[in-house]
Amino acid sequence: MNEKHRRFQIAIVLYPGVTALDAVGPWEVFSRVPDTEIRFVGKEVGPLEAEGGTLRLGVTHTMAETTSPDLVLVPGGTTTPGQMVDDEILDWLRRVHLTTTWTTSVCTGAMILAAAGILKGRPATSHWYKMGVLKIMGARPRPDDRIVRAGKVVTAAGVSAGIDLALWLAGEIAGRERAEAIQLTIEYDPHPPFHAGHMSKASRETRELAREIMDERMPADQRRLVPKIALRRFADLIRTGR
């Protein structure tokens, strides 16, 4: 009897406070890639509340039962600091990273990869709001790039960049022809009404207001975790000498 064919397994990590588009944008692309199995992975199966409230996303599989995904995607969210000090999530990422074909992140999901030690010394990108933290965590920030590849590790900039990342990965997994067809099926042809989508394009007033919005969206308990993250990073520097 022939061994049952194993589909290319994609694990999209979910946690309370995740930014919905970071996860759902890539899912929309991956769901059209043939011969794949997509899992929304978390600590427990069931619904959780996304950033901003109201919207709920569902974990379909636990981390414990997802031991060897081919592709891992870590989205960002307002609760990123909490995930950066969650040893269960970090240990899982370290384990599965050993055998993945691709280990990826969207937005501040890069901070979680960095906390797991996966971005040490690697070029990477994230949301502009956390680019300084990315450097502190040992990565080499590339703020002008929307997608940054470092071997099998690929990071994407803020929120909407997850769609770009997923299309690029679709090309790597299924070929350019399929990826272009997927792009057409979702009619991804952005023509934004404003030209303020990157720090280099936005006015000073727009940048200041955007920072205020980002500050307001982060829960107070997550802000209090920042000193703990800094202590962990300091201990890591002492231990590894870098």
Long-range contacts (C-beta under 8 A, 24 or more apart in sequence): 7-35, 7-36, 7-37, 8-33, 8-35, 8-36, 8-37, 8-70, 8-71, 8-101, 8-173, 9-36, 9-37, 9-39, 9-66, 9-68, 9-69, 9-70, 9-71, 10-36, 10-37, 10-38, 10-39, 10-69, 10-70, 10-71, 10-73, 11-39, 11-41, 11-61, 11-66, 11-69, 11-71, 11-72, 11-73, 11-96, 12-38, 12-39, 12-40, 12-41, 12-73, 12-75, 13-41, 13-42, 13-72, 13-73, 13-74, 13-75, 13-89, 13-109, 13-112, 14-40, 14-41, 14-42, 14-48, 14-57, 14-58, 14-59, 14-75, 15-42, 15-43, 15-48, 15-77, 15-79, 15-82, 15-83, 15-89, 16-48, 16-49, 16-79, 17-49, 17-50, 17-51, 17-77, 17-78, 17-79, 17-82, 17-219, 17-222, 18-48, 18-50, 18-51, 18-57, 18-75, 18-76, 18-77, 18-79, 19-50, 19-51, 19-75, 19-76, 19-77, 19-78, 19-107, 19-159, 20-50, 20-51, 20-52, 20-55, 20-57, 21-159, 21-160, 21-162, 22-75, 22-76, 22-77, 22-106, 22-107, 22-109, 22-159, 22-162, 23-57, 23-73, 23-75, 23-106, 23-162, 24-57, 25-106, 25-159, 25-160, 25-162, 25-163, 25-166, 26-73, 26-75, 26-106, 26-162, 26-163, 26-165, 26-166, 26-169, 27-166, 28-163, 28-166, 28-186, 29-163, 29-166, 29-167, 29-169, 29-170, 29-182, 29-186, 30-166, 30-169, 30-170, 32-170, 32-182, 32-185, 32-186, 33-170, 33-173, 33-174, 33-178, 33-182, 34-174, 34-178, 36-173, 39-66, 39-69, 41-66, 41-69, 43-88, 43-89, 50-77, 51-77, 51-78, 51-79, 51-217, 52-217, 63-88, 63-89, 63-92, 66-96, 67-95, 67-96, 68-96, 68-99, 69-96, 69-100, 70-100, 70-101, 70-102, 71-100, 71-101, 71-102, 71-103, 71-104, 71-169, 71-173, 72-96, 72-97, 72-100, 72-102, 72-103, 72-104, 73-104, 73-105, 73-106, 73-109, 73-162, 73-165, 73-166, 74-104, 74-105, 74-106, 74-109, 74-110, 74-112, 74-113, 75-105, 75-106, 75-107, 75-109, 75-162, 76-105, 76-106, 76-107, 76-108, 76-109, 76-110, 76-111, 76-112, 76-126, 76-127, 76-158, 76-159, 77-107, 77-108, 77-109, 78-217, 78-218, 78-219, 78-222, 79-219, 79-222, 80-108, 80-109, 80-111, 80-112, 80-130, 80-222, 81-111, 81-222, 81-223, 81-225, 81-226, 81-229, 82-221, 82-222, 82-225, 83-112, 83-115, 84-111, 84-112, 84-114, 84-115, 84-225, 84-229, 84-232, 85-115, 85-225, 85-228, 85-229, 85-232, 89-116, 90-115, 90-116, 93-118, 94-118, 100-152, 101-152, 102-152, 102-153, 102-154, 102-169, 102-172, 103-152, 103-153, 103-154, 104-153, 104-154, 104-155, 104-156, 104-165, 104-169, 105-154, 105-155, 105-156, 106-155, 106-156, 106-159, 106-161, 106-162, 106-165, 107-156, 107-157, 107-158, 107-159, 107-161, 107-162, 109-155, 110-134, 110-139, 110-155, 111-137, 113-153, 113-155, 114-138, 114-139, 115-229, 115-232, 117-236, 118-153, 119-150, 119-153, 119-155, 120-242, 121-242, 122-150, 122-151, 122-153, 123-148, 123-150, 124-148, 124-150, 124-153, 124-155, 125-155, 125-156, 125-157, 126-155, 126-157, 126-158, 127-157, 127-158, 127-159, 128-157, 128-158, 128-198, 128-199, 129-158, 129-211, 129-214, 136-230, 136-233, 137-233, 138-233, 138-236, 138-242, 143-199, 144-200, 160-197, 163-188
